[in-house]
């Protein structure tokens, strides 16, 4: 754009010099009225060219200023905004990675806790053979070894479904276990895991029904405190805090030394 303005100025200057040099000669040759009119018209034309040049120069200047203020600046602003967004996106990805790791660690701790609790309860619920003669005990052990192994495998198969997060499969497997081994010492615990699996599926009404069935069918089971705590958790999820508080108060009163009672105390302290 600057080169164009310089060329226009040079052309106009050259035309001015040529006309100025030619004017005396023209006046000498044409000193009549026609010659003078032609000179006047050429002078006007020169003035018009100068005005057009000035107008073009001013217009080019305005265009350059417009480009600076209306094009370059927004582009720079947009680039700055993109860079800020890129930095925020990197920070967000970092936070997501941290959160994902925390969730995985929490899930692992939860699984380990359930496995440990289940192992301890299984030891408590194993039938204790007392007062039997050595020979009779050996015969009884030989006669019941195979059914006990099948029972244990069925229970563990249901547990494995729960551990991998297949709660629907776990519910069906535990229900089949109870139907096949209704007198098993593990039946109360299987019923508890049915309620817990419903809870993990967020089917809180079914979870409550399953735990209430455990409490009614196996009132002396060591799984009752856990069933009461799970029942209270479902009541909280359904917004029934009044009955949840009542359930946990009863748990603490009936089973004060249980781990479930300790958890209930903490939840009662935080329950609004």
C-alpha positions in Angstrom: 0.0 0.0 0.0 2.9 2.4 0.8 4.5 1.7 -2.6 1.3 2.6 -4.4 1.1 6.0 -2.7 4.7 6.8 -3.6 4.1 5.9 -7.3 1.0 8.1 -7.4 2.9 11.0 -5.9 5.8 10.7 -8.4 3.4 10.6 -11.4 1.6 13.7 -10.2 4.9 15.5 -9.6 6.2 14.6 -13.0 3.0 15.8 -14.6 3.3 19.1 -12.7 6.8 19.6 -13.9 6.0 18.8 -17.5 3.0 21.2 -17.5 5.0 23.9 -15.9 7.7 23.7 -18.5 5.3 23.5 -21.3 3.2 26.4 -20.3 5.4 29.2 -21.7 5.9 27.4 -24.9 2.2 26.8 -25.3 1.5 30.5 -24.4 4.0 31.5 -27.1 2.4 29.4 -29.7 -1.2 29.8 -28.7 -1.7 33.3 -27.3 -5.2 33.3 -28.3 -8.3 32.6 -26.2 -8.4 28.8 -27.1 -4.8 28.2 -25.8 -5.5 30.0 -22.5 -8.7 27.9 -22.0 -6.7 24.7 -22.6 -4.0 25.8 -20.1 -6.7 26.5 -17.5 -8.4 23.1 -18.1 -5.1 21.3 -17.7 -4.4 23.1 -14.4 -7.9 22.1 -13.1 -7.2 18.6 -14.2 -3.9 18.6 -12.3 -5.7 19.9 -9.2 -8.3 17.1 -9.5 -5.5 14.5 -9.7 -3.9 15.9 -6.6 -7.2 15.8 -4.8 -7.8 12.2 -5.9 -4.3 11.2 -4.7 -4.9 12.8 -1.3 -8.2 11.0 -1.1 -6.6 7.7 -2.0 -3.8 8.3 0.5 -6.3 9.1 3.3 -8.4 6.0 2.4 -5.4 3.7 2.5 -4.5 5.1 5.9 -8.0 4.5 7.2 -7.9 0.9 5.8 -4.6 0.2 7.5 -5.9 1.6 10.8 -9.0 -0.5 10.5 -6.9 -3.6 9.9 -4.9 -2.9 12.9 -7.8 -2.2 15.3 -10.5 -4.6 13.9 -8.6 -7.6 12.6 -5.2 -7.9 14.2 -6.3 -7.2 17.7 -9.2 -9.7 17.7 -6.9 -12.3 16.3 -4.4 -11.7 19.1 -7.2 -11.7 21.7 -8.5 -15.0 20.3 -5.0 -16.6 20.4 -4.6 -15.5 24.0 -8.0 -17.0 24.9 -7.1 -20.3 23.2 -3.9 -20.5 25.2 -5.8 -19.9 28.4 -8.3 -22.6 27.6 -5.5 -25.0 26.7 -3.9 -24.4 30.1 -7.2 -24.9 31.9 -7.8 -28.1 30.0 -4.4 -29.4 31.0 -5.2 -28.6 34.7 -8.6 -30.3 34.4 -7.0 -33.4 32.9 -4.6 -33.5 35.8 -7.5 -33.2 38.3 -9.4 -36.0 36.5 -6.4 -38.3 36.7 -6.1 -37.7 40.5 -9.8 -38.3 41.0 -9.7 -41.5 38.9 -6.8 -42.8 41.0 -8.6 -41.9 44.3 -11.8 -43.7 43.1 -9.8 -46.8 42.2 -8.0 -46.8 45.6 -11.3 -46.4 47.4 -12.9 -49.2 45.4 -10.0 -51.5 46.3 -10.2 -50.6 50.0 -14.0 -51.3 49.9 -13.4 -54.7 48.3 -10.7 -55.6 50.7 -12.9 -54.6 53.6 -15.8 -56.7 52.4 -13.5 -59.7 51.8 -12.0 -59.4 55.3 -15.5 -59.0 56.9 -16.9 -61.9 55.0 -13.9 -64.1 56.0 -14.3 -63.3 59.7 -18.0 -63.9 59.6 -17.5 -67.2 57.8 -15.3 -68.4 60.6 -17.9 -67.4 63.2 -20.7 -69.2 61.3 -18.8 -72.5 60.7 -20.5 -75.3 62.7 -18.5 -76.4 65.7 -18.4 -80.1 66.4 -18.3 -80.6 70.2 -18.5 -83.7 72.3 -18.3 -86.2 69.4 -16.1 -89.3 69.7 -12.9 -89.3 67.5 -14.2 -92.2 65.4 -17.6 -90.7 65.0 -16.2 -87.3 64.2 -14.0 -88.9 61.5 -16.9 -90.7 60.0 -19.0 -87.6 60.1 -16.3 -85.6 58.4 -15.8 -88.2 55.7 -19.6 -88.3 55.1 -20.0 -84.6 54.9 -16.8 -83.6 53.1 -18.2 -83.7 49.6 -21.5 -81.8 50.3 -19.5 -79.2 52.3 -17.1 -78.7 49.4 -20.0 -78.3 46.9 -21.7 -75.8 49.3 -18.5 -73.8 49.7 -17.9 -73.7 45.9 -21.5 -72.5 45.4 -21.1 -69.7 48.0 -17.7 -68.6 46.6 -19.1 -68.6 43.0 -21.8 -66.2 44.2 -19.2 -64.1 46.0 -17.1 -63.8 42.9 -20.0 -62.4 41.0 -20.4 -59.7 43.7 -16.7 -59.0 43.8 -16.5 -58.2 40.1 -19.5 -55.9 40.3 -22.0 -58.2 38.7 -24.6 -57.5 41.3 -27.6 -59.0 39.4 -25.6 -62.2 38.9 -24.7 -62.2 42.6 -28.3 -61.8 43.6 -29.4 -64.8 41.5 -26.4 -66.9 42.7 -27.1 -66.2 46.4 -30.8 -66.9 46.0 -29.9 -70.2 44.3 -27.5 -71.0 47.1 -30.2 -70.4 49.8 -32.7 -72.5 47.9 -30.2 -75.3 47.5 -28.7 -75.1 51.0 -31.5 -73.7 53.2 -29.9 -75.1 56.4 -26.4 -73.9 55.7 -24.6 -71.8 58.3 -23.8 -69.5 55.3 -27.4 -68.9 54.4 -27.8 -65.8 56.6 -24.7 -64.3 55.1 -25.9 -65.1 51.6 -29.2 -63.3 52.4 -27.2 -60.3 53.6 -25.3 -60.1 50.4 -28.5 -60.2 48.4 -29.6 -57.0 50.2 -26.2 -55.4 49.8 -26.2 -56.2 46.0 -29.6 -54.6 45.7 -28.2 -51.5 47.5 -25.3 -51.3 45.1 -27.8 -51.4 42.3 -29.6 -48.5 44.0 -32.8 -50.6 44.3 -33.2 -49.5 47.9 -36.7 -50.9 48.5 -35.5 -54.4 47.4 -32.5 -54.0 49.6 -34.7 -53.1 52.6 -36.9 -56.1 51.9 -33.9 -58.5 51.7 -32.4 -57.3 55.0 -35.7 -57.4 56.8 -36.1 -61.0 55.6 -32.7 -61.9 57.1 -33.6 -60.3 60.4 -36.9 -62.2 60.5 -35.5 -65.6 59.3 -32.2 -65.5 61.2 -32.7 -63.3 64.3 -29.7 -64.9 66.1 -27.3 -64.6 63.2 -24.1 -62.6 63.5 -25.1 -60.9 60.2 -28.1 -59.1 61.8 -26.1 -56.0 62.9 -24.8 -55.6 59.3 -28.3 -56.1 58.0 -29.6 -53.3 60.3 -26.9 -51.0 59.1 -27.6 -51.7 55.5 -31.3 -51.2 56.1 -30.7 -47.8 57.7 -28.5 -46.8 54.7 -31.3 -47.6 52.3 -33.7 -45.6 54.4 -31.4 -42.6 54.3 -31.1 -43.0 50.5 -34.9 -42.9 50.3 -35.0 -39.7 52.4 -36.6 -41.5 55.5 -34.1 -40.1 58.0 -36.5 -40.5 60.9 -36.8 -44.3 60.5 -33.1 -44.5 59.6 -32.2 -42.9 63.0 -34.6 -45.3 64.7 -33.0 -48.3 63.0 -29.5 -47.2 64.0 -30.5 -46.4 67.6 -31.9 -50.0 67.8 -28.7 -51.4 66.3 -26.5 -49.6 68.8 -28.7 -50.6 71.7 -28.9 -54.3 70.8 -25.4 -54.8 69.4 -23.2 -52.2 71.1 -19.9 -54.1 70.7 -20.4 -54.8 66.9 -18.5 -53.0 64.2 -21.8 -52.1 62.6 -22.8 -50.3 65.8 -19.6 -48.2 65.7 -20.4 -47.2 62.1 -24.0 -46.4 63.1 -22.7 -44.1 65.9 -20.6 -42.1 63.4 -23.5 -41.9 61.0 -25.9 -40.8 63.7 -23.5 -38.0 64.6 -23.6 -36.7 61.0 -27.2 -37.4 60.3 -29.3 -34.2 60.1 
